Amino acid sequence: MARVLIVGAGLTGSLCAALLRKEAPRPVHLAVWDEAGDSGGRMSTARSPYNPQSTVDLGAQYITCTSHYAKHHQSFYDDLLALGILKPLTAPIEGMVMKEGDCNFMAPQGISSIIKHYLKESGADVCFRHCVTQINLRNDKWEVSKETGPPEQFDIVVLTMPVPQILQLQGDIANLISECQRRQLESVSYSSRYALGLFYEAGTKIDVPWAGQYITSNPCIRFISIDNKKRNIESSEIGPSLVVHTTVPFGVTHLDHHTEDAEELIFQQLEAILPGLPRPVATRCQKWRYSQRKCMTGSCKTAISGSEKMPESTILWSIHVEGRPETHSHGMKPLGNKTAFSASNGYV
Ligand SMILES: Cc1cc2nc3c(=O)[nH]c(=O)nc-3n(C[C@H](O)[C@H](O)[C@H](O)COP(=O)(O)OP(=O)(O)OC[C@H]3O[C@@H](n4cnc5c(N)ncnc54)[C@H](O)[C@@H]3O)c2cc1C
């Protein structure tokens, strides 16, 4: 049975695993490795240490289905809506730009529930704290090394992490990327920002008329969400939770600072925007070094399937489209801004 490794347990990796399980013409052994301690990637959901039911989405806040996406993959939204994993976003988000035909959805159980759903559907062997460091070619197989433990061999490896992290990998993989492909991959750039999650005691009131707000006049804060309100959850037993996303300039300026120092500055700015905000019982600060993909330069656009206007999460559909059997051995295929390597003479 072919052994397939998907590196990254974010949206792309989890959906790729679920689609491979469903569509592979022959049974495959699927493994998903992630360097983090849980699934979600940039769709992660953090829990209060005092009440696991109090959660914040630290990365993606809501999912926008444009008319273009609806045309191409409505069934994915329909499945998630039927299962209650997604629900229409009805709470007011001030400053949100809506285009005609757009529908926004939120995840009542936290945005990472989407990823957990796909991983479960895939039946993959999911391993956390597996940080891939090297990929080498050994006897017609890909030998994948991680920070700790012995290397393992696979027939196919799909890399779903942000492009700069792909380019940091050592071993034969570095030489298999042609100069042209490397230049194209190097031109994919990302914004950086911080997210600060705040958890409050049950019964705390945060008295604002919105569930989320885009801020345009603060050098540090770009977006605030009362996360339980965004998901229409108001309970006397679960404390409210709030998440703040910083501006990109703040993220870039403080990229190499200690997270605790950035947290203090974000907190001060939040108090200036929402005076009288009670002290939280717990906080969680996340530095997103690779936050959202920025627009690409001309040369890269041609190499990357889809449009430069696509949100990065849609790139996963390219995996579905392109992840078909291929006939060349040791081939490398860029998939969206991700890359798949196959050491067999068939994809699966
Ligand atoms: C602050 C923020 C707000 C956003 N808001 C929205 C939004 O509202 N709506 C929306 O649709 N999108 C939003 N996005 C974008 C969205 O979150 C991403 O497009 C999507 O989650 C990307 O998923 P992915 O699986 O491609 O990558 P990731 O989620 O980054 O997954 C890659 C995974 O690879 C792992 N990894 C990296 N290197 C290694 C290694 N060497 N070995 C093993 N594992 C490794 C990482 O731990 C990670 O889990 C937002 C993103 C951020 C950061």
The ligand as an ORCA input file, in Angstrom:
! r2SCAN-3c Opt
* xyz 0 1
  C      -4.711     36.399     11.747
  C      -5.307     35.666     10.583
  C      -6.610     35.950     10.168
  C      -7.165     35.273      9.086
  N      -8.469     35.511      8.754
  C      -9.065     34.741      7.816
  C     -10.473     34.791      7.630
  O     -11.190     35.515      8.342
  N     -11.016     33.991      6.679
  C     -10.243     33.132      5.926
  O     -10.778     32.401      5.074
  N      -8.927     33.055      6.098
  C      -8.319     33.813      7.041
  N      -6.985     33.679      7.298
  C      -6.201     32.815      6.404
  C      -6.409     31.335      6.733
  O      -6.275     31.128      8.118
  C      -5.381     30.539      5.967
  O      -5.504     30.822      4.588
  C      -5.546     29.033      6.132
  O      -5.784     28.682      7.477
  C      -4.267     28.387      5.608
  O      -4.341     26.997      5.833
  P      -3.153     26.059      5.386
  O      -3.486     24.684      5.810
  O      -2.859     26.284      3.957
  O      -1.852     26.600      6.164
  P      -1.597     26.559      7.730
  O      -2.864     26.721      8.475
  O      -0.482     27.528      7.991
  O      -1.076     25.074      7.977
  C       0.266     24.710      7.817
  C       0.648     23.789      8.962
  O       1.975     23.338      8.725
  C       2.634     23.203      9.969
  N       4.063     23.245      9.691
  C       4.808     24.283      9.244
  N       6.094     23.902      9.082
  C       6.158     22.598      9.442
  C       7.214     21.640      9.487
  N       8.470     21.944      9.125
  N       6.917     20.386      9.916
  C       5.661     20.049     10.288
  N       4.624     20.918     10.259
  C       4.869     22.175      9.841
  C       2.118     24.387     10.800
  O       2.242     24.116     12.176
  C       0.668     24.475     10.330
  O      -0.209     23.780     11.202
  C      -6.411     34.318      8.390
  C      -5.104     34.008      8.814
  C      -4.573     34.663      9.909
  C      -3.187     34.278     10.395
*
